[in-house]
Amino acid sequence: GKDNVGNSISGMKFEQKAILNTENSEMTSIVLFHAYQDVLAISDGTGVDIWSLEQGNKIMHIKNAPNLGASFSSSTARVTSMKWLNESTDALLLIGSDDGAVKIWRDSGSDNTTTVTSSGGATLASAFIALPDVIDIQRGSGLVSSWDQHTGTLVVGGNSPTIRLWDLGREQCLRSFQTGFDTCTTAIASYTFSESKTNFNYMNSFTPSLREYTEDINTQNPYSWSFAGFADGSVGMFDDRVSSHGGRVQFSKEHKAWIVSAHLRADIPEVIT
């Protein structure tokens, strides 16, 4: 029960493993652990540092330069999103910026200090404008993202009226949702459903009102479903099979302030915000 869980947590003992001195950086805005390697990616908005947790030292720095082809020109590009790709094999680091650009860096998950250095260890594997209609404002979420490793689908939103689904392998936009909100998208959680009946029942149990949208659509092919949180505390649900209402199938006002994070559970119909 809840009491047993609480007692278990209160009885846990955490030991300090490392201290990472980031004194030459600005305020830390994003921290991202690697699932398999003993490294940590830290961003202060201007760039990304890769740290070895075992050695307690910085093994690489990636400078986030302004991006050519972005929807607006700027002398800086603020890092607002980071995701590890292919964590179990050759890890790549995806960096999203507030100008709508996404860059993918190679070798950024390695802790081999002989090949990964602050001067040239990272190689740019790919770069493209994932959110071309992003708005140029100083405050806001910039670009936020969700990554599905199984299907290779990247979902992005942010200071934009749209949320976009990308096939990252082909760098092709599969769908653009219209958020219908006057505020920026601050958090995204996504999941790709197979053609199984179990997944369709899962979706219907999550939002029964979806049935009115799914009567005339093809439910046999895999499809993506996205949950988005917004700066005013609203949440929206989007289905890429639905053409009406910009793909939005449900929305509600669940919070009174900025939604900072969202997690969609794959086992039961539940979202944590």
Secondary structure as UniProt FT lines:
FT   HELIX           2..10
FT   TURN            23..24
FT   STRAND          30..33
FT   STRAND          39..43
FT   STRAND          47..52
FT   TURN            53..56
FT   STRAND          57..63
FT   TURN            68..69
FT   STRAND          79..85
FT   TURN            87..88
FT   STRAND          92..97
FT   TURN            98..99
FT   STRAND          101..106
FT   TURN            108..109
FT   TURN            113..115
FT   TURN            118..120
FT   STRAND          123..129
FT   TURN            132..133
FT   STRAND          143..148
FT   TURN            149..152
FT   STRAND          153..158
FT   STRAND          162..167
FT   TURN            168..171
FT   STRAND          172..178
FT   STRAND          185..193
FT   HELIX           197..206
FT   HELIX           208..212
FT   TURN            215..216
FT   STRAND          223..230
FT   TURN            231..232
FT   STRAND          234..239
FT   TURN            240..241
FT   HELIX           244..247
FT   STRAND          248..253
FT   STRAND          263..264
FT   STRAND          271..272
//
